[in-house]
Amino acid sequence: MCLYFEGQLIKECSFRFCGLSAFPLTPVNETGIDEKAFVTLIQRLVAADVDSIGALGSTGNYAYLNREERLRVLRLAVHSSERIPVMTSISAIRTSEVLRLAEDAQRAGASAVLLAPVSYQTLTNEEVFLLYEQVTSSLSIPLCVYDNPSTSHFHFSDELHGRIAELPNVRSIKIPGVPSDPEAAKARIRKLRTTIPPHVTIGVSGDSFAVTGLNAGCEAWYSVLGGLFPKACLKMTRLAQDGFADEAERLSALLEPIWTLFHQYGSLRVVSAAAEISGLISSPSLPLPLQPLNQSAREHLEFILKDLQSTETFCCPFG
């Protein structure tokens, strides 16, 4: 796939790190993982023909699962994904555990891995670089750098991104968002791109920023909502990719009530409630100590989903 920004070819990149990468929920509670529901979510992504699947991301509850559970979920995702490539998180506090998870991912058939510098003690820039250096030296599949300070509490500098991006097998950076102003967003992406090699793509996360990021030159959208409602998110992604920036922004604006709930309660709680409301998973679907949305917020979300379903633009994607 060749991607263009402001009329100029940015790069020809692997489909694995371009377009919509949908991150599905892993329904789990104190009785275990709801494997049947998880497979159903994967099958929806396959039917929608997303560009890639991000299993066991933050939305996939990787941090609440042990190694055996993570391997089981990954195998289910790979087995059910048909032609869609699967990326999986290998993040863990100790490097030795990250290496074991990387080996599991490769043996289970993952097409790529996602790594965030999670920690209990605050990490230095050099410690983070050494983590990626050691992990990439033993990888045979591509790696996406997961820059998510809201969960890892680590803030990447552009200089550190540049150093890590030069390591073998690093192919994408998952950034936590972009400025809301379109021109500022373009400037941000341009600046980051000057520090990384041309074969490394930039993917935006934080769904409320996604369309702005795509319009600013990001090649990928690493999406929470796309893991549940892939058709709606694919529609916005394709519009942005094809140069219809205003229409993509208009559709994203229609989802502002959901983005607001994401910011208020966290995207994981909101998307798990949305999956329950949609009848795709059973309640409870979050591991303790996480609690679901309160009743008022859940009722508000249910109203939002019904309203979107009745909107002509989104009636099919949210149906």
Buried (B, 14 or more C-beta within 10 A) or exposed (E): EEBEBEEEEBBEBBEBBBBBBBBBBBBBBEEEBBBEBBBBBBEBBBEBEBBBBBBBBBBBBBBBBEEEBBBBBBBBBBEBBEEBBBBBBBBBEEEEEBBBBBEBBBEBBBBBBBBBBBBEEEBEBEBBBEBBEBBBEEBEBBBBBBBBEEBBEBEBEBEBBBBBBEBEBBBBBBBBBBBEEBEEBBBBBEEBBEBBEEBBBBBBBBBBBBBBBBBBBBBBBBBBBBBBBBBBBBBBBBBBBEBBBEBBBBBBEBBEBBBBBBEEBBBBBBBBBBBBBBEBBEBBBBBEEBEBBEEEBBEBBBEBBEEBBEEEBBEEBBE
